[in-house]
Structure formats: C-alpha cells, structure tokens
Amino acid sequence: MTLEEIRKEIDQIDEALLPLFLKRMECAKAVAVIKKETGQPVLNAEREQAILNRIGSRAGEFGGEARMLYANMMDMSRSLQHSLLGSGQELRAAIRDAGVKPEKAEKIACLGEIGSYSHEALLQLYPHTFPLFYQDFGGIFAAVESGEADLGLLPVENSSAGSVGEVYDLILQYRYSIIAATTLLVRHCMASAKKVDPRSIRTVYSHPQALSQCSVYIEKNDLHALPCSSTAAAAQMIAQRQEAGIAAICSEHAAKQYKLHIVQNDIQNTSNNRTRFIVISRRLYIPDGAQKISLCFSLPHKTGSLYSVLARFAAAGLNLTKIESRPIAERNFEYDFYLDFTGNVHEERTLNLLCALNDELPRFSFLGNYTENE
C-alpha cells in the first residue's frame, strides 16, 4: 500500500470511531441519571481497573497504548457525569461566596527588612500598606495564622534559581488561599560599607536564593558566600559591621537604604532574572478578571495516575504553567502536587473540572483564582 492509501484507511477508521465515541458519551449521561437516583458515587475505581486490565491483556503488543486510550475515555466520561450531577457542592459554594478583595490589607507580612526584594514586590501590589518584616518564611505563615498580619507575601520561584522549596512546603501545610501574584525583575549588586576595589572583597553575605542567582560571579571571583535571612538583612549587617573585605549581595534600593557603596552592579547570572511572589490569605477572595488558578492534591500509587489528571486539563483547553511535587511528611515516598494554570473559575468547564477533581482526588485543595502582574 502507498502512504496515501494508508492515510485514506486511517481516515475511514477515524470516521467509524467517532460515532462510537459519541454513543459511549451518551451512555455516560445515562449512567449519571441512574447514579443520581441511586446515590452512587461517580468513580468506581474497581470497575475501571478491571476494564483496563482486560483491555490491556487483549491488545497484545499495544496493551499499554490501549490502556491509555480507554483510561482517557473513562476520565472524559467521569468528567461529564460530574458536571451533570453538579459535583463539588462545597467548593461551588466557597467560590460563589468569595469576596472580590480583602476588607483589610493594612498589615502585610513579608521577608527581610526595608529594602528587601519582598518589600519591593509588596510595594508593587500594595503601595500604601504597613509591612511587617519576618526573618523566615514560617514566621510569615504564623503571622497570618494568628491574625497579626492581614495577608502574607512570599517568593515562590525564580527564573534562574528555580522554586523556593520551603515556601511550597508551607503552602501545602497551611493551604491558605492565594489572592494575588506579581513578578519582580531582580538585579543584584555587591555593596560594601566603604568604597573599595572589588578585588579586595573576599566574603559576601546574602539570602541563599540570591547567592544561587549570582553563583557565576561568586565562583569567578573566588568569593566565600555566607547565607543571611534576606538580602536586606545582609545589607544592614554590612552597614553595622563596617569591616573591610566583606560585602552584601542585595538590591540597589537596599544599598541606598543602608548607605552602602555599590562595588559592582548587575552581578546576577542572567539579565532576565525574575522572581515570582504570591499573596496568601486565610479567606478566599477572587478578584474581577482573575486569570491564574492554583490547586494541590495527592495521587494514588498507580501507573499513569498523574498523566490521567493532566490529560483532563488538556481536554478542557487549560494551559498548565507550573507543576511542583513535594514529599508528604511522615509518609514513605508519597507526594503532594501543586499546580498553576491559566483560567477563571466562573467559566463553566473550568469549574466543573475543579469540582470533579475535588471529589475524586485525595488531599485536594483549591488554593485560589487571582490576577498576576508580570
């Protein structure tokens, strides 16, 4: 057979498959009606596994591919049933009752001191707020927990140094709502207490993320790098110690704030060095025009479970922008997954997907739908 003849046969097969797929989806609708009347759950994991095992054994050399095809069809059938049954009533109510913006955003917790990058990001989002500074990420969550702070701002990832693992661990521990996000262009400088030759600097202090973002400069100049709680805390310490041979890696803003001399500008590894920050709240708020959604969940230990979930986002036309896995404390090699994707929960298809996942997945949490300044 020629290539054109084979393609023609494939087209004929596809034409024959489509009516069967549509008929199967109509059956899924009928199943939803019966399950509603009898109060049965949408997911019957035992039956689905038995079907997949049977299909896999009958498909011979294409057993794995056949299992994937049928698993996707069952996922789509379940999604349809969830939407028809109005699954996730508690989540639907929470989204319906969410405010547009916090009633109070006067005191916001962030990392470091005046002049830190977190402080700069905070001023981008809330220029008239009163910042509460903490020396570690856990303190920010604790401040929101106690009510000492109305909101909290945290860095979650950097374009060159990657994710801030500790923050994601805390997000998954507290599961507070994310109500806003912003991205800050980060340009690091090396600053000392006195005007000196760059070659006289032997030790630099900064936050571990900043040290990682300037690793090329540090290695090239054979500098000894020591961590601080924040870039601004490093600048403040250098100003107080007034010692030769040491410097801070910080922002120009922090250097000016603590009256340091800038020894070298733009020492970050890349010119497009950006850090993403999120704002957390104990209450759920969904602003008008929200375009980013965050959620987390865990998955059972079975082949294709993550693929199965991600395929449902693709089927709904949703673009994933972030996926992060973190180990679940006190469990052996079990993980929570954190996802960001573009979308709005007031779109019916998106809300139906979230509600379906809410009812099916262990440890599922809808973390928020918010705007993001980029």
Secondary structure, 3 states (H helix, E strand, C coil): CCHHHHHHHHHHHHHHHHHHHHHHHHHHHHHHHHHHHHCCCCCCHHHHHHHHHHHHHHCHHHHHHHHHHHHHHHHHHHHHHHHHHCCCHHHHHHHHHCECCCCCCCEEEEECCCCCHHHHHHHHHCCCCEEEEECCHHHHHHHHHHCCCCEEEEEEEECCCEECHHHHHHHHHHCCEEEEEEEEECCCEEEECCCCCHHHCCEEEECHHHHHHCHHHHHHCCCEEEECCCHHHHHHHHHHHCCCCEEEEECHHHHHHCCCEEEECCCCCCCCCEEEEEEEECCCECCCCCCEEEEEEECCCCCCHHHHHHHHHHHCCCCEEEEEEEECCCCCCCEEEEEEEECCCCCHHHHHHHHHHHHHCCCCEEEEEEEEEC
